[in-house]
Amino acid sequence: MEPYSIDPESQSENSQKLIHQFDVYRTAYKHIASQPIHAVFIIPKQLPSGPRPLLMRFHGGGFCEGEAEASTRPFFLELALKHGAAILAPDYRLRPEHEIVDGLEDTRSFWKWVEHEMPAVVSKSLPGLELDLNSLLVCGESAGGYHAAQTALLDMTSLSIKALFLQYPALDLGGLCLMPETRVEEAAKAREMFPYSLIEKHMAALEPGKICTRAKFSSRGALFGALLMANQLCDLSGNMAWLDPMMSLESVGKLPPILLYHSKEDQLIPWQHTEAWAAKLRKLKPEVPLHLTYQTGEHSFDHNHTMATPWLGEPLEFVQKFWPARYN
């Protein structure tokens, strides 16, 4: 584990005001062909004594871009300060260099590392820090919401997840891949803007064997568009149907409480996908506490919101009923 510096430009205005209150570290949780895949710890400089809860955050980026620590929401930083919680965020392999299933395999590896190796890494590098692995809040926005949801749906860890915090998540991959067929006029224009030749050119320029786990936000949106318009984002055929949270929901066991929100003005992931997944959840798992709310604004409408933002009051109250864990 090594000290790590967060680029202020990778954070929203309100997060920039908070990040100085944290120490940041980076460590590899996995290697592929001797190339590391990292996780980033964001830890309040002032912590109470005793085991500290964990806020696990999976970044979004259309499966094509993003960095573990980039665009950490201000309200997550505030939650960490309020509860003396450590934030832990992993990188994962990205499209189009890799398939979505590869990124998901990294998430599985990440959880195995958290469970079996991370305590020793933390104990050696930060001997004053004790983490409570039975007090986990698992969060993710957009594609990161997919990784957070699949963590629970595919039973990736035996650790105690107290709640899922899903922000406009990609919960219907099948529906997402069908968008070019359901939005014909928009898709025709998008195909002109994002031809598949963008992918071919990008792939031809790659260094053989080099993995891709990080890319600046807003740097590869055209690649996502090209993959989506060519129906190449994800293969869900045959025995790969489980990659779709709509399908993995059908065979899931126990689930933690779930916070789910989405903008009804979202132009990237239709809010109806969230609505359909939530309806299926209620039908199959009526016992799971669910707080579902819809807002307005662009896809990542919450990127600069704080805990004081009025609409976040009820969602955060719901989450804090279950996390951090209470032992008295």
C-alpha positions as CSV (number, residue, x, y, z in Angstrom):
1,M,0.0,0.0,0.0
2,E,1.3,3.4,-0.9
3,P,0.2,7.0,-0.3
4,Y,-1.7,8.3,-3.2
5,S,-2.7,11.8,-4.4
6,I,-6.2,12.5,-5.8
7,D,-6.2,15.0,-8.7
8,P,-8.6,17.8,-7.6
9,E,-9.7,18.2,-11.2
10,S,-11.2,14.7,-11.0
11,Q,-13.6,15.8,-8.3
12,S,-16.7,18.0,-8.3
13,E,-16.5,21.5,-6.7
14,N,-18.1,20.3,-3.4
15,S,-15.8,17.2,-3.2
16,Q,-12.8,19.5,-3.7
17,K,-13.8,21.3,-0.6
18,L,-13.8,18.1,1.4
19,I,-11.0,15.9,0.1
20,H,-8.3,17.6,2.2
21,Q,-9.9,16.0,5.3
22,F,-8.9,12.6,4.0
23,D,-5.7,10.5,3.6
24,V,-5.6,8.5,0.4
25,Y,-3.7,5.2,-0.3
26,R,-3.5,2.9,-3.2
27,T,-2.8,-0.8,-3.4
28,A,-3.1,-3.6,-6.0
29,Y,-5.7,-6.2,-5.4
30,K,-5.0,-8.2,-8.5
31,H,-2.4,-8.6,-11.2
32,I,-2.9,-9.7,-14.8
33,A,0.3,-10.5,-16.7
34,S,2.2,-8.6,-14.0
35,Q,0.0,-5.5,-14.5
36,P,-1.7,-4.3,-11.3
37,I,-5.4,-3.5,-10.9
38,H,-5.7,-1.0,-8.0
39,A,-8.1,-0.2,-5.2
40,V,-8.0,3.2,-3.6
41,F,-8.6,3.9,0.2
42,I,-10.0,7.3,1.1
43,I,-9.8,7.6,4.9
44,P,-10.8,10.4,7.2
45,K,-7.8,11.9,8.9
46,Q,-9.7,12.1,12.2
47,L,-11.2,8.7,13.2
48,P,-12.8,7.5,16.4
49,S,-11.3,4.4,18.0
50,G,-12.6,1.0,17.2
51,P,-13.4,-0.9,14.0
52,R,-14.5,1.5,11.3
53,P,-17.3,0.8,8.8
54,L,-16.6,0.6,5.1
55,L,-18.2,2.4,2.2
56,M,-17.4,0.5,-1.0
57,R,-17.8,2.6,-4.2
58,F,-17.8,1.3,-7.8
59,H,-17.3,4.1,-10.3
60,G,-19.4,4.5,-13.4
61,G,-18.4,5.5,-16.9
62,G,-20.5,3.4,-19.4
63,F,-18.2,0.4,-18.8
64,C,-15.7,2.3,-21.0
65,E,-14.1,4.9,-18.7
66,G,-13.7,6.0,-15.1
67,E,-11.2,5.8,-12.3
68,A,-11.7,4.3,-8.8
69,E,-11.4,7.6,-7.0
70,A,-12.7,10.1,-9.6
71,S,-15.9,11.9,-9.1
72,T,-16.4,10.6,-5.5
73,R,-19.7,12.1,-4.6
74,P,-19.6,14.9,-1.9
75,F,-22.3,13.1,0.1
76,F,-20.2,10.0,0.3
77,L,-17.3,12.0,1.6
78,E,-19.7,13.6,4.2
79,L,-21.1,10.2,5.2
80,A,-17.5,8.9,5.7
81,L,-16.7,11.9,7.9
82,K,-20.0,11.6,9.8
83,H,-19.5,7.9,10.7
84,G,-15.8,7.7,10.7
85,A,-16.0,5.3,7.7
86,A,-13.3,4.4,5.2
87,I,-14.1,4.6,1.5
88,L,-12.7,1.8,-0.7
89,A,-13.0,2.0,-4.4
90,P,-11.6,-0.5,-7.0
91,D,-10.6,-0.1,-10.6
92,Y,-11.8,-2.8,-13.1
93,R,-11.1,-3.7,-16.7
94,L,-13.0,-1.5,-19.2
95,R,-14.6,-1.9,-22.6
96,P,-13.7,-2.1,-25.5
97,E,-10.2,-3.5,-24.6
98,H,-12.0,-6.1,-22.5
99,E,-15.5,-7.5,-22.1
100,I,-18.0,-6.6,-19.4
101,V,-17.5,-10.1,-18.0
102,D,-13.8,-9.4,-17.5
103,G,-14.7,-6.3,-15.4
104,L,-17.1,-8.3,-13.5
105,E,-14.5,-11.0,-12.8
106,D,-12.3,-8.2,-11.4
107,T,-15.1,-7.3,-9.1
108,R,-15.3,-10.9,-7.9
109,S,-11.5,-10.9,-7.4
110,F,-11.8,-7.6,-5.5
111,W,-14.2,-9.1,-3.0
112,K,-12.1,-12.2,-2.6
113,W,-9.2,-9.9,-1.8
114,V,-11.2,-7.8,0.6
115,E,-12.3,-10.9,2.5
116,H,-9.0,-12.8,2.6
117,E,-6.1,-10.4,2.0
118,M,-7.0,-6.9,2.7
119,P,-7.0,-7.1,6.6
120,A,-3.4,-8.1,6.5
121,V,-2.5,-5.4,4.0
122,V,-4.2,-2.7,6.2
123,S,-2.7,-4.1,9.4
124,K,0.8,-3.9,8.0
125,S,0.6,-0.5,6.3
126,L,-1.9,1.3,8.6
127,P,-1.5,-0.5,12.0
128,G,-3.7,2.1,13.7
129,L,-6.7,1.4,11.5
130,E,-9.1,-1.5,12.1
131,L,-11.9,-2.0,9.6
132,D,-15.3,-3.6,10.3
133,L,-15.9,-6.1,7.5
134,N,-19.4,-6.7,8.9
135,S,-20.4,-3.1,8.3
136,L,-20.4,-2.6,4.5
137,L,-22.3,-0.1,2.4
138,V,-21.9,-1.0,-1.3
139,C,-22.4,1.9,-3.7
140,G,-22.2,2.5,-7.4
141,E,-23.4,4.9,-10.0
142,S,-24.4,3.9,-13.6
143,A,-22.1,1.1,-14.7
144,G,-20.7,1.1,-11.1
145,G,-24.3,0.5,-9.9
146,Y,-24.2,-2.6,-12.1
147,H,-21.1,-3.8,-10.3
148,A,-22.5,-3.0,-6.9
149,A,-25.8,-4.8,-7.7
150,Q,-24.1,-7.8,-9.2
151,T,-22.0,-8.1,-6.0
152,A,-25.1,-9.0,-4.2
153,L,-27.0,-10.7,-7.0
154,L,-24.2,-13.1,-7.8
155,D,-23.3,-13.6,-4.1
156,M,-19.7,-12.5,-4.5
157,T,-18.9,-12.2,-0.8
158,S,-19.8,-13.8,2.4
159,L,-19.2,-10.4,4.2
160,S,-22.2,-8.6,5.7
161,I,-23.5,-6.0,3.2
162,K,-25.8,-3.7,5.2
163,A,-27.3,-1.9,2.2
164,L,-26.9,-1.4,-1.5
165,F,-26.7,2.3,-2.7
166,L,-27.6,2.2,-6.4
167,Q,-27.5,5.5,-8.4
168,Y,-29.1,5.3,-11.8
169,P,-27.7,1.9,-12.3
170,A,-27.5,-0.3,-15.4
171,L,-29.8,-3.0,-14.2
172,D,-31.3,-4.1,-17.6
173,L,-28.4,-4.8,-19.9
174,G,-30.7,-6.5,-22.4
175,G,-32.9,-3.4,-22.5
176,L,-29.8,-1.2,-22.8
177,C,-28.5,-3.2,-25.8
178,L,-31.9,-2.9,-27.4
179,M,-32.0,0.9,-27.3
180,P,-30.9,1.3,-30.9
181,E,-34.0,-0.7,-31.9
182,T,-36.4,1.1,-29.6
183,R,-35.2,4.6,-30.4
184,V,-34.8,4.2,-34.2
185,E,-34.6,7.9,-35.1
186,E,-32.1,8.8,-32.4
187,A,-30.1,5.7,-33.2
188,A,-29.8,6.6,-36.8
189,K,-28.2,9.9,-35.9
190,A,-26.0,8.3,-33.2
191,R,-24.6,5.8,-35.7
192,E,-23.5,8.7,-37.9
193,M,-21.8,10.3,-34.9
194,F,-20.4,7.1,-33.4
195,P,-19.6,4.6,-36.2
196,Y,-18.1,1.3,-35.3
197,S,-14.9,2.3,-37.2
198,L,-14.1,4.3,-34.0
199,I,-13.8,1.0,-32.1
200,E,-11.8,-0.6,-34.9
201,K,-9.3,2.3,-35.1
202,H,-9.0,2.3,-31.3
203,M,-8.3,-1.4,-31.1
204,A,-5.8,-1.3,-33.9
205,A,-3.7,1.2,-32.0
206,L,-3.5,-0.8,-28.7
207,E,-0.3,-2.1,-27.3
208,P,-0.6,-5.9,-27.4
209,G,-1.2,-7.5,-24.0
210,K,-1.7,-4.2,-22.1
211,I,-4.8,-4.1,-20.0
212,C,-7.0,-1.0,-19.5
213,T,-8.5,-0.3,-16.1
214,R,-8.6,3.5,-16.0
215,A,-9.6,6.2,-18.3
216,K,-10.6,9.8,-17.6
217,F,-14.3,10.6,-17.3
218,S,-15.7,12.1,-20.5
219,S,-12.7,10.8,-22.5
220,R,-14.3,7.7,-24.1
221,G,-18.0,8.4,-24.4
222,A,-17.7,8.0,-28.2
223,L,-16.5,4.4,-27.7
224,F,-19.5,3.6,-25.5
225,G,-21.8,5.1,-28.2
226,A,-20.1,3.1,-31.0
227,L,-20.4,-0.1,-29.0
228,L,-24.0,0.4,-28.2
229,M,-25.1,1.4,-31.7
230,A,-23.3,-1.6,-33.2
231,N,-24.9,-3.9,-30.6
232,Q,-21.4,-4.8,-29.4
233,L,-21.6,-3.6,-25.8
234,C,-22.3,-7.0,-24.2
235,D,-23.1,-10.5,-25.3
236,L,-26.0,-11.9,-23.3
237,S,-26.7,-14.9,-25.5
238,G,-26.6,-18.6,-24.4
239,N,-25.1,-19.2,-21.0
240,M,-24.1,-15.5,-20.5
241,A,-27.6,-14.4,-19.6
242,W,-26.5,-14.1,-15.9
243,L,-24.5,-11.0,-16.9
244,D,-27.8,-9.1,-16.9
245,P,-29.1,-8.1,-13.4
246,M,-32.6,-8.7,-14.7
247,M,-31.7,-12.3,-15.1
248,S,-29.4,-12.8,-12.1
249,L,-32.3,-11.4,-9.9
250,E,-34.3,-14.5,-10.7
251,S,-31.9,-16.9,-8.9
252,V,-30.6,-14.7,-6.1
253,G,-30.8,-15.8,-2.4
254,K,-30.9,-13.3,0.4
255,L,-30.5,-9.6,-0.5
256,P,-29.7,-6.5,1.7
257,P,-31.8,-3.4,1.8
258,I,-31.6,-1.4,-1.4
259,L,-31.7,2.3,-2.1
260,L,-32.4,3.0,-5.8
261,Y,-32.7,6.3,-7.5
262,H,-32.8,7.6,-11.1
263,S,-33.6,10.7,-13.1
264,K,-36.7,10.6,-15.2
265,E,-34.8,12.9,-17.7
266,D,-31.9,10.5,-18.0
267,Q,-30.9,10.2,-21.7
268,L,-28.3,7.5,-21.2
269,I,-30.0,4.8,-19.1
270,P,-33.8,4.9,-19.3
271,W,-35.5,5.3,-15.9
272,Q,-37.9,2.6,-17.0
273,H,-35.2,0.0,-16.7
274,T,-34.9,0.8,-13.0
275,E,-38.7,0.7,-12.7
276,A,-38.9,-2.7,-14.3
277,W,-36.1,-4.1,-12.2
278,A,-37.6,-2.7,-9.0
279,A,-41.0,-4.2,-9.9
280,K,-39.4,-7.6,-10.5
281,L,-37.6,-7.3,-7.1
282,R,-40.8,-6.5,-5.3
283,K,-42.4,-9.6,-7.0
284,L,-39.6,-12.0,-6.3
285,K,-38.3,-10.6,-3.0
286,P,-41.1,-8.7,-1.3
287,E,-39.2,-9.0,2.0
288,V,-36.3,-6.8,0.9
289,P,-36.5,-3.2,2.1
290,L,-36.5,-1.0,-0.9
291,H,-36.4,2.8,-1.2
292,L,-37.0,3.9,-4.8
293,T,-37.1,7.6,-5.8
294,Y,-37.1,9.5,-9.0
295,Q,-35.5,12.9,-9.6
296,T,-34.9,15.2,-12.5
297,G,-31.8,16.3,-14.3
298,E,-29.1,14.7,-16.5
299,H,-27.8,11.1,-16.1
300,S,-25.2,11.9,-13.3
301,F,-27.4,14.6,-11.7
302,D,-26.0,13.9,-8.2
303,H,-22.3,14.5,-9.0
304,N,-22.0,17.7,-6.9
305,H,-24.8,17.1,-4.3
306,T,-24.1,17.2,-0.6
307,M,-26.0,15.6,2.3
308,A,-27.8,18.9,2.7
309,T,-29.4,18.6,-0.8
310,P,-33.1,18.4,0.0
311,W,-34.1,15.4,-2.1
312,L,-31.3,13.3,-0.5
313,G,-32.8,13.5,3.0
314,E,-35.1,10.5,2.8
315,P,-32.7,8.3,0.8
316,L,-29.8,8.9,3.3
317,E,-32.1,8.4,6.2
318,F,-33.2,5.0,4.7
319,V,-29.6,3.9,4.2
320,Q,-28.5,5.0,7.7
321,K,-31.2,2.7,9.3
322,F,-29.0,-0.2,8.2
323,W,-25.5,1.2,7.9
324,P,-23.2,1.5,9.8
325,A,-23.9,-1.6,11.8
326,R,-25.2,-1.2,15.3
327,Y,-23.9,-3.5,18.0
328,N,-25.6,-2.3,21.2
